[in-house]
Amino acid sequence: MRTLRMLVAAGAAVVFAATAATGAAAAPSPPPAPKPRITDAEVDAALGRLTGYVTDALRSTGVPGAAVAVVHDDKVVYLKGFGVRRTDAPGAIGPGTVFQIASLSKPISSTVVAGTLKNPADWDRRTELPGFALKDPWVTGHVTTADLFSHRSGLPDHAGDLLEDLGYDQAYILDHLRLEPLSPFRASYAYTNFGFTAAAEAVARQHGTSWQKLADDTLFKPAGMTRTSTEFSAFVNAPDHAATHVKNPDGTWSPRYVRDPDAQAPAGGVSSTATDMARWLRLQLAGGTLDGKRIVPADTLATTHLPQILSQAPTPPLDHTGFYGLGWNVSYDDAGRLRLSHSGAFDLGANTNVTMLPLEKLGIIVLTNGAPVGVADAIAEDFFDTAEHGRPTTEWLPLFAQLYAQALDPGRSTTDYAHPPAGAKPARADSAYTGTYVSPYYGKLTVTANAGGGLTLSLGPKPMRFPLTHYDGDTFSYVTAGENAVGRTGVVFKDGTVRIEYLDATHLGTFTKP
């Protein structure tokens, strides 16, 4: 084998030498590096359109409020609040209003981790955290911070999120990820809040501290982000905070839910203000410095901006290949410029976006206090579209509204459980269904008979209670709740087991009587 390798190497050297002697001059030159294309005047024109566009987007959708910041050439060139913090109480939104930023937490967290590392190779350090393992022991022994921050660990899409909806804490969720089936390691992309969270918590543990303190000491305090936190209590206790809102059937918006994301703090638990986020955006665009001070090493931060895995093949309407980096969506535009972005969305009432072109030293932050209907993303895209082309080339708001509506459809049952079929079989006596059932993943499920007739299903550690509605024979349904609610879901009793339809996407939703 050694001889063969030497022959191959020698042959390659000969071919290279011959090429150098006869064809080097004819070899094509590499394409030139992309250059900045957006002028100050074009940024000013986009800024001139921004206020009217935000106002119109809020008016047309009913989303109660927003805060927007734009950074250009290391200056905050736009900082403004719109609308109200709550629809049921007075209080205008300003640049200092605290919002839940949902998954915009991910690039914040990757900045924190970048600030703790000595060199880029440290991103490839194995993730070691008590109580955390994956189904394949080999993968557990090799999965790194970078694998989990780029969603290429093999965990299923949004693994663990349904446990969070049921009220389980972080320790329980991370411990039970070991039961999730895996797709090919480092060869498949699936967005996982709790895989991301496990890696961040492991980094904090390596430093002998909590995730909140690590974020404070590494980023928030040095960057002067005085109203930014990873803890829900800081958000909900802030006097000037924007409550989350959802749309009612009559088209109005109200703050009906409270979303506590502490279990997935690194992935979705950050709260912040437009003022603080503008400081972070300046740091990002300046390669880790802020006000002349080095806060995050340039090389470990730059690594977060590199593609780690294909996340989106070219598909309409945008037709650009998408990659995921370390807490960032990464793409390249037609001019070859790096484009970084991330959206955040709580179905219970928040939508956010960050978009930036590092080469242009230009970025925008959009925070809103309404469930995702496309407002935050549309504001960001309209701003950049106007800056680059002088006017928007697409009606972004209806486009993103459609994309979000499509994203919410998966998981909903194809069966209309609210309307039993003609000739539906009657249920058996309530006693045929009552009792305790257990799932290794979801824990205990209890079915009890109501005093006035009917059944109630109880799930989760608290537990959560759901009245069952009969559908057909031994099949019932209930209305799901939480961030990942999908309307009515089926509950099928069979041979001493209960299968819950929406919990069974990865075949973990069957409960058995002990």
C-alpha positions as CSV (number, residue, x, y, z in Angstrom):
1,M,0.0,0.0,0.0
2,R,2.8,2.4,0.8
3,T,4.3,1.8,-2.7
4,L,1.0,2.4,-4.4
5,R,0.6,5.7,-2.5
6,M,4.1,6.8,-3.6
7,L,3.3,5.9,-7.2
8,V,0.1,7.8,-7.2
9,A,1.8,10.8,-5.5
10,A,4.6,10.7,-8.1
11,G,2.2,10.5,-10.9
12,A,0.2,13.4,-9.6
13,A,3.5,15.4,-9.4
14,V,4.3,14.6,-13.0
15,V,0.9,15.6,-14.2
16,F,1.1,18.9,-12.2
17,A,4.6,19.5,-13.6
18,A,3.4,19.0,-17.2
19,T,0.5,21.2,-16.6
20,A,2.7,23.9,-15.1
21,A,5.0,23.7,-18.1
22,T,2.4,23.6,-20.9
23,G,-0.9,24.9,-19.6
24,A,-0.5,27.1,-16.6
25,A,-0.9,30.3,-18.6
26,A,-4.1,29.1,-20.0
27,A,-5.7,28.0,-16.7
28,P,-8.6,30.2,-15.8
29,S,-8.2,32.6,-12.9
30,P,-10.4,32.3,-9.9
31,P,-13.4,34.7,-9.9
32,P,-12.8,37.9,-8.1
33,A,-13.9,38.2,-4.5
34,P,-17.2,39.9,-4.0
35,K,-17.2,43.6,-3.2
36,P,-19.6,45.9,-1.4
37,R,-22.4,47.1,-3.6
38,I,-24.8,49.0,-1.4
39,T,-24.1,52.7,-1.1
40,D,-24.9,55.0,1.8
41,A,-27.5,56.7,-0.3
42,E,-29.2,53.3,-1.0
43,V,-29.2,52.5,2.7
44,D,-30.8,55.9,3.4
45,A,-33.5,55.2,0.8
46,A,-34.3,51.9,2.5
47,L,-34.4,53.6,5.9
48,G,-36.8,56.2,4.5
49,R,-39.3,53.4,3.6
50,L,-38.9,51.5,6.8
51,T,-41.2,53.3,9.2
52,G,-44.1,53.3,6.7
53,Y,-43.6,49.7,5.9
54,V,-43.6,48.6,9.5
55,T,-46.6,50.6,10.3
56,D,-48.5,49.2,7.4
57,A,-47.5,45.6,8.2
58,L,-48.8,45.9,11.8
59,R,-52.0,47.6,10.6
60,S,-52.7,45.0,7.9
61,T,-52.0,41.9,10.1
62,G,-53.2,43.3,13.5
63,V,-49.9,42.3,15.2
64,P,-49.8,44.6,18.2
65,G,-46.3,45.9,18.1
66,A,-42.6,45.8,17.0
67,A,-39.2,47.2,17.7
68,V,-36.7,47.6,14.8
69,A,-33.0,48.4,14.8
70,V,-30.6,48.8,11.8
71,V,-26.9,48.9,12.0
72,H,-24.6,50.2,9.2
73,D,-20.9,50.8,9.3
74,D,-20.8,50.2,13.0
75,K,-23.5,52.8,13.7
76,V,-27.1,52.3,14.8
77,V,-28.8,54.2,12.1
78,Y,-32.4,53.3,13.0
79,L,-33.9,52.4,16.3
80,K,-37.7,52.7,16.9
81,G,-40.6,51.1,18.6
82,F,-44.1,50.6,17.2
83,G,-47.5,49.8,18.6
84,V,-48.4,48.5,22.1
85,R,-46.9,46.1,24.6
86,R,-50.4,44.6,25.4
87,T,-53.7,45.0,23.7
88,D,-55.6,44.9,27.0
89,A,-53.6,47.6,28.8
90,P,-51.8,51.0,28.0
91,G,-48.2,51.1,27.2
92,A,-46.3,51.9,24.0
93,I,-43.3,49.9,22.7
94,G,-40.0,51.6,22.7
95,P,-36.4,50.6,21.9
96,G,-36.0,49.5,25.5
97,T,-39.0,47.3,25.6
98,V,-38.1,43.6,26.4
99,F,-39.3,41.0,24.0
100,Q,-39.0,37.2,24.0
101,I,-36.8,36.6,20.9
102,A,-37.5,32.8,20.5
103,S,-35.0,31.1,18.2
104,L,-33.1,34.3,17.6
105,S,-31.6,33.0,20.8
106,K,-29.5,30.6,18.8
107,P,-27.1,33.0,17.2
108,I,-26.9,34.8,20.5
109,S,-25.9,31.5,22.2
110,S,-23.4,30.7,19.5
111,T,-21.8,34.1,20.2
112,V,-21.6,33.2,23.8
113,V,-19.9,29.9,23.1
114,A,-17.5,31.5,20.6
115,G,-16.5,33.9,23.3
116,T,-15.5,31.0,25.6
117,L,-13.3,29.1,23.1
118,K,-9.6,29.6,22.6
119,N,-9.5,28.5,18.9
120,P,-11.9,27.3,16.2
121,A,-11.0,23.7,16.7
122,D,-12.7,23.8,20.1
123,W,-16.0,23.8,18.3
124,D,-15.3,20.1,17.6
125,R,-15.0,19.2,21.3
126,R,-17.1,16.2,22.3
127,T,-20.3,17.1,24.2
128,E,-20.2,15.7,27.7
129,L,-23.2,16.3,29.9
130,P,-24.5,14.1,32.7
131,G,-27.9,12.7,31.7
132,F,-27.4,13.3,28.0
133,A,-26.9,10.5,25.5
134,L,-28.2,9.6,22.1
135,K,-29.6,6.2,21.0
136,D,-26.4,5.1,19.3
137,P,-23.5,4.9,21.8
138,W,-20.9,5.6,19.0
139,V,-22.7,8.8,18.2
140,T,-22.9,9.7,21.9
141,G,-19.1,9.3,22.1
142,H,-18.4,11.5,19.1
143,V,-21.1,14.2,18.9
144,T,-19.6,17.6,19.3
145,T,-20.7,21.2,20.1
146,A,-20.6,21.9,16.4
147,D,-22.7,18.9,15.5
148,L,-25.5,19.9,17.9
149,F,-25.3,23.7,17.1
150,S,-25.7,22.9,13.4
151,H,-28.5,20.3,13.9
152,R,-26.6,17.4,12.3
153,S,-26.6,15.0,15.2
154,G,-29.2,12.8,13.7
155,L,-31.9,13.6,16.3
156,P,-35.4,14.0,14.7
157,D,-36.9,17.4,13.9
158,H,-37.7,19.3,17.1
159,A,-36.9,16.3,19.3
160,G,-38.0,16.9,22.9
161,D,-40.3,19.8,22.2
162,L,-43.4,17.8,22.9
163,L,-42.0,16.8,26.3
164,E,-41.5,20.5,27.0
165,D,-45.2,21.2,26.1
166,L,-46.3,18.6,28.6
167,G,-44.4,20.4,31.4
168,Y,-41.2,18.3,31.7
169,D,-38.1,20.1,32.8
170,Q,-34.7,20.3,31.0
171,A,-33.1,17.4,32.9
172,Y,-35.9,15.0,32.1
173,I,-36.0,16.0,28.4
174,L,-32.2,15.8,27.9
175,D,-32.2,12.4,29.6
176,H,-34.9,11.0,27.4
177,L,-33.4,12.1,24.0
178,R,-31.6,8.8,24.2
179,L,-34.8,7.1,23.2
180,E,-35.3,9.1,19.9
181,P,-34.4,7.3,16.7
182,L,-31.5,8.7,14.8
183,S,-31.0,9.6,11.1
184,P,-27.4,9.4,9.7
185,F,-24.9,11.3,11.8
186,R,-23.4,14.4,10.2
187,A,-25.3,13.6,7.0
188,S,-28.8,14.8,7.8
189,Y,-30.2,18.1,9.0
190,A,-33.1,18.3,11.5
191,Y,-33.7,21.4,13.6
192,T,-33.6,20.4,17.3
193,N,-33.9,22.8,20.2
194,F,-32.9,20.4,22.8
195,G,-29.8,19.0,21.0
196,F,-28.7,22.6,20.7
197,T,-29.5,23.1,24.4
198,A,-27.5,20.1,25.5
199,A,-24.4,21.3,23.8
200,A,-24.7,24.8,25.3
201,E,-25.3,23.4,28.8
202,A,-22.2,21.2,28.4
203,V,-20.1,24.2,27.6
204,A,-21.4,26.0,30.7
205,R,-20.6,22.9,32.8
206,Q,-17.1,22.7,31.4
207,H,-16.6,26.2,32.8
208,G,-18.1,25.3,36.2
209,T,-21.1,27.7,35.9
210,S,-24.7,28.1,34.8
211,W,-25.7,29.0,31.2
212,Q,-27.1,32.3,32.4
213,K,-23.9,33.3,34.2
214,L,-21.8,32.2,31.3
215,A,-23.9,34.3,28.9
216,D,-23.7,37.3,31.4
217,D,-19.9,37.1,31.9
218,T,-19.0,36.3,28.3
219,L,-21.3,38.5,26.3
220,F,-24.1,40.4,28.0
221,K,-22.0,42.4,30.5
222,P,-19.0,43.0,28.3
223,A,-21.2,44.1,25.4
224,G,-23.4,46.4,27.6
225,M,-26.5,44.3,26.9
226,T,-28.0,45.4,30.2
227,R,-31.6,44.2,29.6
228,T,-30.8,40.8,28.0
229,S,-31.3,37.5,29.8
230,T,-31.7,33.8,29.2
231,E,-34.1,33.4,32.2
232,F,-37.9,33.7,31.8
233,S,-38.2,35.4,35.2
234,A,-36.2,38.4,33.9
235,F,-38.5,38.8,31.0
236,V,-41.8,38.4,32.8
237,N,-40.8,40.6,35.7
238,A,-39.5,43.5,33.5
239,P,-41.9,46.4,33.9
240,D,-41.4,47.3,30.2
241,H,-42.0,44.0,28.5
242,A,-44.0,43.1,25.4
243,A,-46.6,40.4,26.2
244,T,-47.0,37.6,23.6
245,H,-50.2,37.7,21.5
246,V,-52.2,35.3,19.4
247,K,-54.9,35.9,16.8
248,N,-58.5,35.2,17.9
249,P,-61.1,33.7,15.5
250,D,-62.6,37.2,15.1
251,G,-59.3,38.6,13.8
252,T,-58.4,40.5,17.0
253,W,-55.2,39.8,18.9
254,S,-54.9,39.1,22.7
255,P,-52.3,38.0,25.2
256,R,-53.9,34.6,25.9
257,Y,-50.8,32.6,26.6
258,V,-47.6,32.8,28.6
259,R,-44.6,31.0,27.1
260,D,-41.9,29.9,29.6
261,P,-39.0,28.6,27.5
262,D,-36.5,28.0,30.5
263,A,-36.1,24.3,29.6
264,Q,-34.6,25.3,26.3
265,A,-33.0,28.6,27.4
266,P,-29.9,28.5,25.0
267,A,-32.1,27.6,22.0
268,G,-35.1,29.8,22.6
269,G,-35.1,31.4,26.0
270,V,-33.4,34.8,25.5
271,S,-35.2,38.0,26.0
272,S,-33.8,41.3,24.9
273,T,-34.5,44.8,23.6
274,A,-33.9,46.4,20.2
275,T,-31.3,48.6,21.9
276,D,-29.4,45.6,23.2
277,M,-29.7,43.6,20.1
278,A,-28.3,46.5,18.1
279,R,-25.2,46.3,20.2
280,W,-24.9,42.6,19.5
281,L,-25.4,43.2,15.8
282,R,-22.6,45.8,15.8
283,L,-20.4,43.2,17.5
284,Q,-21.2,40.6,14.9
285,L,-20.6,42.9,11.9
286,A,-17.3,44.1,13.5
287,G,-16.0,40.5,13.9
288,G,-16.3,40.4,17.7
289,T,-15.3,43.9,18.7
290,L,-17.5,46.6,20.1
291,D,-16.6,50.2,20.9
292,G,-12.9,49.4,20.2
293,K,-12.9,46.4,22.7
294,R,-12.3,42.8,21.7
295,I,-15.2,40.8,23.3
296,V,-15.3,37.6,21.2
297,P,-12.2,36.1,19.4
298,A,-12.5,36.9,15.7
299,D,-11.7,33.3,14.5
300,T,-14.1,31.4,16.8
301,L,-16.8,33.9,15.9
302,A,-16.1,33.6,12.2
303,T,-16.5,29.9,12.4
304,T,-20.1,30.3,13.4
305,H,-20.7,32.0,10.0
306,L,-19.5,29.0,8.0
307,P,-21.8,26.4,6.4
308,Q,-21.8,23.2,8.4
309,I,-24.6,21.3,6.6
310,L,-27.1,21.6,3.8
311,S,-30.4,22.7,5.3
312,Q,-32.5,23.6,2.3
313,A,-32.2,22.6,-1.3
314,P,-33.0,25.3,-3.9
315,T,-36.8,25.5,-3.9
316,P,-39.3,28.2,-4.9
317,P,-39.9,31.0,-4.2
318,L,-36.4,32.0,-3.2
319,D,-34.5,29.3,-5.1
320,H,-31.3,29.7,-3.1
321,T,-29.4,26.8,-1.5
322,G,-29.6,27.1,2.2
323,F,-27.0,26.0,4.8
324,Y,-26.9,26.0,8.6
325,G,-23.8,27.2,10.4
326,L,-23.4,27.3,14.1
327,G,-26.6,29.0,15.2
328,W,-27.0,30.8,11.9
329,N,-28.8,30.2,8.6
330,V,-26.0,30.7,6.0
331,S,-26.4,31.5,2.3
332,Y,-24.7,33.3,-0.5
333,D,-26.5,35.7,-2.9
334,D,-26.1,36.0,-6.6
335,A,-23.1,38.4,-6.1
336,G,-21.3,35.9,-3.9
337,R,-21.9,37.8,-0.7
338,L,-22.3,35.9,2.6
339,R,-25.8,36.4,4.0
340,L,-26.6,35.4,7.6
341,S,-30.0,35.3,9.1
342,H,-32.2,33.7,11.7
343,S,-35.9,33.9,12.6
344,G,-37.6,33.2,15.9
345,A,-41.1,32.1,16.3
346,F,-43.3,31.1,19.2
347,D,-46.8,30.0,18.1
348,L,-47.9,31.3,21.5
349,G,-47.1,34.8,20.5
350,A,-43.7,36.0,19.2
351,N,-41.9,36.4,15.9
352,T,-38.4,37.9,15.4
353,N,-35.7,38.2,12.7
354,V,-32.1,39.1,12.2
355,T,-30.6,39.5,8.8
356,M,-27.2,40.8,7.8
357,L,-24.7,41.1,5.0
358,P,-21.3,41.2,6.7
359,L,-19.5,42.5,3.5
360,E,-21.9,45.5,3.5
361,K,-21.6,46.0,7.3
362,L,-25.4,46.2,7.2
363,G,-27.9,44.4,9.4
364,I,-31.4,44.6,10.8
365,I,-33.1,43.3,13.9
366,V,-36.9,43.0,14.0
367,L,-38.8,42.0,17.2
368,T,-42.6,41.5,17.4
369,N,-45.1,40.5,20.0
370,G,-47.4,38.5,17.8
371,A,-47.6,34.9,16.7
372,P,-45.8,34.3,13.4
373,V,-47.7,35.6,10.4
374,G,-44.6,36.8,8.5
375,V,-44.3,40.3,9.8
376,A,-40.7,40.2,11.2
377,D,-39.3,38.3,8.2
378,A,-41.1,40.6,5.7
379,I,-39.8,43.8,7.3
380,A,-36.2,42.5,7.1
381,E,-36.5,41.3,3.5
382,D,-38.3,44.4,2.3
383,F,-35.5,46.6,3.9
384,F,-32.7,44.7,2.2
385,D,-34.6,44.4,-1.1
386,T,-35.1,48.2,-1.2
387,A,-31.5,48.8,-0.3
388,E,-30.2,46.6,-3.1
389,H,-32.7,47.4,-5.8
390,G,-34.2,50.8,-5.0
391,R,-37.6,49.3,-4.4
392,P,-39.0,45.9,-3.2
393,T,-39.1,43.3,-6.0
394,T,-41.6,41.1,-4.2
395,E,-44.6,41.5,-1.9
396,W,-42.9,40.0,1.1
397,L,-45.6,40.0,3.7
398,P,-48.1,37.7,1.8
399,L,-45.2,35.5,0.8
400,F,-44.0,34.9,4.4
401,A,-47.6,34.6,5.7
402,Q,-48.1,31.7,3.2
403,L,-44.8,30.1,4.2
404,Y,-45.6,30.3,8.0
405,A,-49.1,28.9,7.3
406,Q,-47.6,26.0,5.5
407,A,-45.1,25.4,8.2
408,L,-47.9,25.1,10.8
409,D,-49.8,22.4,8.8
410,P,-47.5,19.4,9.3
411,G,-48.5,17.4,12.4
412,R,-52.2,18.1,12.0
413,S,-54.3,15.0,11.7
414,T,-55.8,14.1,8.4
415,T,-58.8,12.8,10.4
416,D,-61.6,15.3,11.3
417,Y,-62.1,14.0,14.8
418,A,-64.7,16.7,15.5
419,H,-67.1,14.9,13.2
420,P,-67.6,11.2,13.8
421,P,-68.3,9.1,10.7
422,A,-71.8,8.0,9.9
423,G,-72.4,4.7,11.6
424,A,-69.7,5.2,14.1
425,K,-69.4,2.2,16.5
426,P,-70.3,3.0,20.2
427,A,-67.6,3.1,22.9
428,R,-67.4,0.4,25.5
429,A,-68.1,1.1,29.1
430,D,-65.8,3.8,30.7
431,S,-64.2,1.1,32.9
432,A,-62.8,-0.6,29.8
433,Y,-60.5,2.4,29.3
434,T,-59.7,3.8,32.7
435,G,-56.4,3.1,34.4
436,T,-52.7,4.0,34.3
437,Y,-50.5,3.5,31.2
438,V,-46.8,4.1,30.8
439,S,-44.5,5.2,28.0
440,P,-40.7,5.1,28.5
441,Y,-40.5,8.5,26.8
442,Y,-43.6,10.4,27.8
443,G,-44.0,8.9,31.3
444,K,-47.3,8.2,32.9
445,L,-50.8,8.6,31.3
446,T,-53.9,8.2,33.4
447,V,-57.5,7.8,32.1
448,T,-60.2,8.5,34.6
449,A,-64.0,8.4,34.4
450,N,-65.9,11.7,35.1
451,A,-68.6,11.8,37.7
452,G,-71.2,12.8,35.1
453,G,-69.9,10.4,32.5
454,G,-67.1,10.6,30.0
455,L,-63.4,10.3,30.3
456,T,-60.4,12.5,31.1
457,L,-56.9,11.8,30.0
458,S,-54.0,13.1,32.1
459,L,-50.4,13.6,30.9
460,G,-47.1,15.1,32.1
461,P,-45.6,15.7,35.5
462,K,-48.2,18.2,36.8
463,P,-50.3,16.7,35.1
464,M,-52.2,18.3,32.2
465,R,-55.8,17.1,31.8
466,F,-57.7,16.7,28.5
467,P,-61.4,15.7,28.2
468,L,-61.8,12.9,25.7
469,T,-64.4,13.0,23.0
470,H,-65.6,9.8,21.5
471,Y,-65.0,9.3,17.7
472,D,-65.5,5.7,16.7
473,G,-65.3,2.5,18.6
474,D,-62.2,2.5,20.8
475,T,-61.0,5.8,19.2
476,F,-61.3,9.1,21.0
477,S,-59.7,12.5,20.6
478,Y,-58.7,15.6,22.5
479,V,-57.6,19.1,21.8
480,T,-53.9,19.5,22.1
481,A,-52.3,22.4,23.9
482,G,-49.0,24.2,24.1
483,E,-46.4,25.6,21.6
484,N,-46.7,22.6,19.3
485,A,-50.5,22.1,19.5
486,V,-52.0,20.6,16.4
487,G,-55.7,20.8,17.1
488,R,-57.5,17.6,17.7
489,T,-55.5,14.4,17.9
490,G,-56.5,10.8,18.0
491,V,-56.4,8.5,21.0
492,V,-56.7,4.8,20.2
493,F,-57.2,2.1,22.8
494,K,-56.1,-1.4,21.8
495,D,-55.2,-4.5,23.8
496,G,-54.2,-2.7,27.0
497,T,-52.4,0.1,25.2
498,V,-53.1,3.8,24.3
499,R,-51.7,5.4,21.2
500,I,-51.7,9.2,21.0
501,E,-51.5,10.2,17.4
502,Y,-49.5,13.4,17.5
503,L,-47.0,12.0,20.1
504,D,-46.2,9.1,17.8
505,A,-44.3,10.7,14.9
506,T,-41.2,8.8,16.0
507,H,-43.1,5.8,17.3
508,L,-42.8,6.8,21.0
509,G,-46.4,7.7,21.6
510,T,-47.8,4.3,22.7
511,F,-48.5,3.8,26.4
512,T,-48.9,0.4,28.0
513,K,-50.6,-0.8,31.1
514,P,-48.0,-2.0,33.6
